[in-house]
Amino acid sequence: MAGAALSALLATVVQLHALEELVDRPVALFFASQRDATLVHIARFLTDFGKAYWFIVPAAALFILFRFMWKNPLYASRSLFVLTSVASTGIIVDVLKVVFGRARPELLFNQDIFQFFFFRFGHEYNSFPSGHTACAVAAGVALALIFPRYRSLALAGAAILACTRFITTAHYISDVMASSMIAVVVVPIIQIVFARFGFPLSEREASMDPPRHRLAAKMIGTPLKARSIDGAVMRASAPTIVGVVIAVTIMAVCGLAPNLALIEWQEGSLPDYQPVLEWWLWLSLYACLGFGALTWACQRKLRPI
């Protein structure tokens, strides 16, 4: 096993080095000359969907709903698995960006800089590996593992988002390949850790009631239908109104993500860009607090007894 792992590591290093020497520069220069092409415009629109918050925010929201409202350990565990996969892969890649300090393609176009500057900080020197690709591929692999029937769709979506990074000349091909390999290695390791601690990711594992490990039982809970108070079986689904209010609350709390996306879009699209007004941000905060209080009140009033 150790020999196979070392062989795979050596093959990966050789492949990335070959891409760097033979493919990265000509492909980057080609797409730089095609900036007005339709394909590049489409890639520019799609590439922002590879940012971590497009995966972490929905996964966190679903985990909260399945864990505390709908009492579904299987889907709570699946949501947590996607969240952990994307976050872990993203953290690893962010650390490697600083370690390798590779110059981005824009420095190749403007200053003919095409090399690594190890332990170099700054946006211009964190090209390797690609963070967007890491998050997209990690999410795609995680979804493919928990929903095998739709694995082709999940992996195809991840591949499309990965390709947008070198089409838009934000990264080199070797950056994208390295991130994809990291995600493909990290996500199955997280799956093994989940299995070790009894977090169910399949219907068969979820049929073991309660979860086999104390940590899993605390994190994802037990099915609502299996819990009782004073001998009375609790209802299997939460009241509809509480579910709706919870969903609205989570969307309000997570409103920072679309706000950030809007700001970035305005910065890149509007020449006379003006920052989001401060009163709007404060209004969003008060809305979050208001929805949270309303949710808490409704949940207490409609709690099954």
C-alpha positions as CSV (number, residue, x, y, z in Angstrom):
1,M,0.0,0.0,0.0
2,A,2.8,2.4,0.9
3,G,4.6,1.6,-2.4
4,A,1.4,2.3,-4.4
5,A,0.9,5.6,-2.6
6,L,4.5,6.7,-3.3
7,S,4.1,5.6,-6.9
8,A,0.9,7.6,-7.2
9,L,2.5,10.7,-5.6
10,L,5.5,10.5,-8.0
11,A,3.2,10.1,-11.0
12,T,1.2,13.1,-9.9
13,V,4.3,15.3,-9.4
14,V,5.7,14.2,-12.9
15,Q,2.3,14.9,-14.5
16,L,2.0,18.4,-12.9
17,H,5.6,19.2,-13.9
18,A,4.9,18.2,-17.4
19,L,1.7,20.3,-17.5
20,E,3.6,23.3,-16.1
21,E,6.4,23.0,-18.7
22,L,4.5,22.1,-21.8
23,V,0.9,23.1,-21.4
24,D,0.3,25.9,-18.9
25,R,1.9,28.8,-20.8
26,P,0.5,28.2,-24.3
27,V,-3.0,27.5,-23.1
28,A,-3.0,30.6,-20.9
29,L,-1.8,32.7,-23.8
30,F,-4.4,31.2,-26.1
31,F,-7.3,32.0,-23.8
32,A,-5.9,35.4,-23.1
33,S,-6.2,36.1,-26.8
34,Q,-9.8,34.9,-26.8
35,R,-11.2,37.2,-24.1
36,D,-14.1,38.4,-26.2
37,A,-15.2,34.9,-27.3
38,T,-18.6,33.6,-26.2
39,L,-17.1,30.6,-24.4
40,V,-15.0,33.0,-22.2
41,H,-18.0,35.1,-21.4
42,I,-20.0,32.0,-20.3
43,A,-17.0,30.8,-18.2
44,R,-16.8,34.2,-16.5
45,F,-20.4,33.9,-15.5
46,L,-20.1,30.3,-14.2
47,T,-16.8,30.6,-12.5
48,D,-18.0,32.4,-9.4
49,F,-20.2,29.4,-8.6
50,G,-17.1,27.6,-7.6
51,K,-16.6,29.8,-4.5
52,A,-16.9,28.0,-1.2
53,Y,-19.9,29.7,0.1
54,W,-22.1,28.4,-2.7
55,F,-21.6,24.9,-1.2
56,I,-21.0,25.6,2.5
57,V,-24.0,27.9,3.1
58,P,-26.6,25.5,1.6
59,A,-25.0,22.5,3.3
60,A,-25.0,24.3,6.7
61,A,-28.6,25.4,6.3
62,L,-29.7,21.8,5.4
63,F,-27.8,20.4,8.3
64,I,-29.6,22.7,10.7
65,L,-32.9,21.8,9.2
66,F,-32.4,18.1,9.1
67,R,-30.8,18.0,12.5
68,F,-33.0,20.2,14.6
69,M,-36.3,20.4,12.8
70,W,-36.9,17.4,10.7
71,K,-34.9,15.0,12.9
72,N,-33.5,13.1,9.9
73,P,-30.0,11.7,10.9
74,L,-29.2,10.4,7.4
75,Y,-29.6,13.7,5.6
76,A,-28.1,15.6,8.5
77,S,-25.1,13.4,8.2
78,R,-25.0,13.8,4.4
79,S,-25.2,17.6,4.7
80,L,-22.5,17.6,7.3
81,F,-20.4,15.4,5.0
82,V,-20.6,17.9,2.1
83,L,-19.9,20.8,4.4
84,T,-16.8,19.1,6.0
85,S,-15.5,17.9,2.6
86,V,-15.7,21.4,1.0
87,A,-14.3,23.2,4.1
88,S,-11.4,20.7,4.7
89,T,-10.4,20.7,1.1
90,G,-10.5,24.5,0.9
91,I,-8.4,24.9,4.0
92,I,-5.7,22.5,2.7
93,V,-5.6,24.3,-0.6
94,D,-5.4,27.8,1.0
95,V,-2.4,26.6,3.0
96,L,-0.7,25.2,-0.1
97,K,-1.3,28.5,-1.9
98,V,1.0,30.3,0.5
99,V,3.5,27.5,0.5
100,F,4.0,27.4,-3.3
101,G,3.3,31.1,-4.0
102,R,2.9,30.6,-7.7
103,A,2.4,33.7,-9.8
104,R,-1.0,34.0,-11.5
105,P,-1.4,34.1,-15.3
106,E,-2.0,37.9,-15.2
107,L,1.6,38.4,-14.2
108,L,2.6,36.3,-17.2
109,F,0.7,38.6,-19.5
110,N,1.8,41.8,-17.9
111,Q,5.3,41.2,-16.6
112,D,6.3,37.8,-18.2
113,I,6.6,36.2,-14.7
114,F,6.0,32.5,-14.9
115,Q,7.4,30.7,-11.8
116,F,6.9,29.8,-8.1
117,F,7.7,32.1,-5.2
118,F,7.6,29.9,-2.2
119,F,5.9,31.3,0.9
120,R,4.8,34.4,-0.8
121,F,1.6,36.2,0.3
122,G,-0.7,38.1,-2.0
123,H,-3.5,37.5,-4.5
124,E,-1.1,37.6,-7.4
125,Y,1.0,34.8,-5.9
126,N,-1.6,32.2,-4.9
127,S,-2.4,30.6,-8.2
128,F,-1.4,27.0,-7.2
129,P,-3.6,25.2,-6.4
130,S,-7.0,26.6,-7.5
131,G,-9.4,27.3,-4.6
132,H,-12.5,27.5,-6.7
133,T,-11.7,24.1,-8.3
134,A,-11.0,22.5,-4.9
135,C,-14.4,23.5,-3.5
136,A,-16.3,22.6,-6.7
137,V,-14.6,19.2,-7.1
138,A,-14.9,18.4,-3.4
139,A,-18.6,19.1,-3.5
140,G,-19.0,17.1,-6.7
141,V,-17.1,14.1,-5.3
142,A,-19.0,14.3,-2.0
143,L,-22.4,14.4,-3.8
144,A,-21.3,11.5,-6.1
145,L,-20.5,9.4,-3.1
146,I,-23.8,10.0,-1.2
147,F,-26.0,10.0,-4.3
148,P,-24.5,7.4,-6.7
149,R,-27.4,7.6,-9.0
150,Y,-26.6,11.2,-9.8
151,R,-22.8,10.9,-9.7
152,S,-22.5,11.7,-13.4
153,L,-24.3,15.0,-13.0
154,A,-22.4,16.0,-9.9
155,L,-19.0,15.2,-11.4
156,A,-19.9,16.9,-14.7
157,G,-20.9,20.0,-12.9
158,A,-17.6,20.0,-10.9
159,A,-15.6,19.5,-14.1
160,I,-17.3,22.4,-15.8
161,L,-16.6,24.7,-12.9
162,A,-13.0,23.6,-12.8
163,C,-12.5,24.3,-16.5
164,T,-13.8,27.8,-16.1
165,R,-10.8,28.6,-14.1
166,F,-8.2,28.3,-16.9
167,I,-10.7,29.4,-19.6
168,T,-11.0,32.8,-17.7
169,T,-7.1,32.7,-17.2
170,A,-7.6,32.9,-13.5
171,H,-5.4,29.8,-13.2
172,Y,-3.2,27.5,-15.1
173,I,-4.3,24.0,-16.1
174,S,-1.8,22.5,-13.6
175,D,-3.4,24.5,-10.8
176,V,-6.8,23.1,-11.7
177,M,-5.4,19.5,-12.0
178,A,-3.6,19.8,-8.6
179,S,-6.8,21.0,-6.8
180,S,-8.9,18.2,-8.4
181,M,-6.4,15.6,-7.2
182,I,-6.4,17.0,-3.7
183,A,-10.2,16.9,-3.6
184,V,-10.4,13.4,-4.9
185,V,-8.0,12.3,-2.2
186,V,-9.4,14.3,0.7
187,V,-13.1,13.6,0.3
188,P,-12.8,9.7,0.5
189,I,-10.6,10.1,3.6
190,I,-13.4,12.2,5.2
191,Q,-15.9,9.5,4.2
192,I,-13.7,6.9,6.0
193,V,-13.6,9.1,9.1
194,F,-17.4,9.5,9.0
195,A,-17.8,5.7,8.7
196,R,-15.4,5.2,11.6
197,F,-17.4,7.4,13.9
198,G,-20.8,6.0,12.8
199,F,-22.1,8.9,10.7
200,P,-24.6,7.3,8.2
201,L,-24.2,8.2,4.5
202,S,-26.4,5.4,3.0
203,E,-29.8,4.0,3.7
204,R,-28.3,0.8,5.1
205,E,-26.2,2.7,7.6
206,A,-29.1,4.9,8.6
207,S,-31.2,1.8,9.3
208,M,-29.0,1.2,12.4
209,D,-31.0,3.0,15.0
210,P,-29.6,4.7,17.1
211,P,-26.3,5.8,15.5
212,R,-23.5,3.4,16.4
213,H,-21.1,6.0,17.9
214,R,-21.9,8.5,20.7
215,L,-20.3,11.3,18.8
216,A,-22.6,10.7,15.8
217,A,-25.6,10.5,18.0
218,K,-24.8,13.9,19.5
219,M,-24.0,15.5,16.2
220,I,-26.9,14.3,14.0
221,G,-29.4,13.1,16.6
222,T,-31.9,10.3,16.3
223,P,-35.0,10.0,14.2
224,L,-37.9,12.0,15.5
225,K,-40.3,9.1,15.1
226,A,-38.1,7.1,17.6
227,R,-38.2,9.7,20.3
228,S,-40.9,10.0,22.9
229,I,-41.9,12.0,25.9
230,D,-43.8,10.4,28.7
231,G,-44.5,7.4,26.5
232,A,-46.2,9.4,23.8
233,V,-44.5,9.1,20.3
234,M,-43.6,12.5,18.9
235,R,-44.8,13.4,15.5
236,A,-42.5,12.4,12.6
237,S,-42.5,15.9,11.0
238,A,-42.2,19.4,12.5
239,P,-45.1,21.8,12.1
240,T,-45.1,23.4,8.7
241,I,-45.1,27.0,9.9
242,V,-42.0,26.3,12.1
243,G,-40.2,24.8,9.1
244,V,-41.0,27.8,6.9
245,V,-39.9,30.3,9.6
246,I,-36.7,28.3,10.2
247,A,-35.9,28.3,6.4
248,V,-36.5,32.0,6.1
249,T,-34.3,32.6,9.2
250,I,-31.4,30.6,7.7
251,M,-31.7,32.5,4.4
252,A,-31.6,35.8,6.3
253,V,-28.7,34.8,8.4
254,C,-26.9,33.6,5.3
255,G,-27.7,36.8,3.4
256,L,-24.0,37.8,3.7
257,A,-23.2,35.4,0.8
258,P,-25.4,37.0,-1.8
259,N,-24.4,40.4,-0.5
260,L,-20.7,39.6,-1.1
261,A,-21.5,38.1,-4.6
262,L,-23.5,41.3,-5.4
263,I,-20.6,43.5,-4.3
264,E,-18.1,41.5,-6.4
265,W,-20.3,41.7,-9.4
266,Q,-20.7,45.4,-9.1
267,E,-17.0,45.9,-8.7
268,G,-16.3,44.1,-11.9
269,S,-19.3,45.2,-14.0
270,L,-20.1,48.9,-13.0
271,P,-17.5,51.6,-13.7
272,D,-19.2,53.9,-11.2
273,Y,-19.5,51.3,-8.5
274,Q,-20.8,52.4,-5.1
275,P,-20.4,50.2,-2.0
276,V,-23.6,48.8,-0.5
277,L,-25.2,51.3,1.8
278,E,-24.4,50.8,5.5
279,W,-28.1,51.1,6.5
280,W,-28.9,48.0,4.3
281,L,-26.3,45.9,6.1
282,W,-27.7,47.0,9.5
283,L,-31.3,46.3,8.3
284,S,-30.2,42.8,7.3
285,L,-28.7,42.2,10.7
286,Y,-31.9,43.3,12.5
287,A,-34.0,41.2,10.1
288,C,-31.8,38.2,11.1
289,L,-32.4,38.9,14.8
290,G,-36.1,39.4,14.3
291,F,-36.6,36.2,12.4
292,G,-34.5,34.3,14.9
293,A,-36.7,35.6,17.8
294,L,-39.9,34.7,15.8
295,T,-38.6,31.2,15.1
296,W,-37.7,30.6,18.8
297,A,-41.2,31.8,19.9
298,C,-43.0,29.7,17.3
299,Q,-41.0,26.6,18.0
300,R,-41.7,26.8,21.7
301,K,-45.5,27.3,21.1
302,L,-45.8,24.5,18.6
303,R,-43.4,22.1,20.3
304,P,-45.0,18.6,20.4
305,I,-46.0,17.4,23.9
